[in-house]
Amino acid sequence: MKCQKEASYRLLLDKGELEERVQQAYNLMKSCQLCPHLCRVNRDEKKGLCRAGTTALVSSYGPHFGEEIPLVGINGSGTIFFAFCNMKCVFCQNYEISWGGEGETVSPQRLAEIMLYLQRRGCHNVNLVTPTHFVPQIVEAVFIAAKMGLNVPLVYNCGGYERMETLKVLDKIIDIYMPDVKYNDSEIAKLLSGVTDYPEVIKLALKEMHRQVGDLQLDHRGIAVKGLIVRHLVLPRGLAGTKDIMKFIAEELSPKTFVNIMNQYRPRYKAFEHEDINRPITTKEFQEALKFAEAAGLMPDE
């Protein structure tokens, strides 16, 4: 679908509702309930599972050309990589950031300045990578930046372990959701990412994301302006549950869902400690994953 429109959050700003969302987001961080772990800690005094405090940590930012083509366009996707994560994937490709917390603290004002800088660089969007545990700071930064002219789509680039209440705060703030749908088996999710209810959570989250933004929409240049992009990393020995995930997407969301089936799994960090994932995937495994998507009625982006 092709269209051209103003970023969703600007409509909230014009109606005076964006500032209200800032307070709603911070309310969820009191006795922290931002994600399904429900740690209920005071992040001023104690860290939850994500180990994040009350100030956002940014590891890097800038135009990025390795994302999906509709996000990259000509000038790149304006990525902001946040430190820490609410999942603990043993094969994490960016473990220095997600586990080690490499980054510098930034105020909402500074985060807003980064967003505006990326817009000035010509980036087609602001791509928030691993944002879940810093949603309040992000929403406040968007409020500040929107008042100063921010008008590019916001991409919520997450691992999919999202709480419904937090997603509802983000409704009409986020233009493009891009979850990485990792597993369809709770035991595998617990073993490899430290979350026990991942399949249940991700399916509810996907439905809410799709309700908010629908199928992916492109402008006249073929650049994404709104909608859902689903990423799915193929794991060795079928551990990601690709067949069932593709069936869910096609039947419960939309057969028009933009799905990127990824073949770049490589054993990193603690993956070598797990016999089932201590090797890259094979060509056969990747081709099989593509066939599952096609059989479900999807047309995966390769």
ABEGO torsion letter per residue (X at the ends): XBBBBBBAAAAAAAAGAAAAAAAAAAAAABGBAABAAGAGBBAAABBBAAGBBABBBBABBEBBAABBAAAAEAAEBBBBBBBEBABBBAABAAAAAAAAGBEBBBBAAAAAAAAAAAAAAGBABBBBBGAAAAAAAAAAAAAAAAAAGBABBBBBBBAGBBBAAAAAAABGABABBBBBBABABAAAAAAAAGBAAAAAAAAAAAAAAAAAAEBBBBBAAGBBABEBBBBBBBBBGGAAGAAAAAAAAAAABBAABBBBBBAABBBBEAAAABAAAABBBBAAAAAAAAAAAAAAGBBBBX
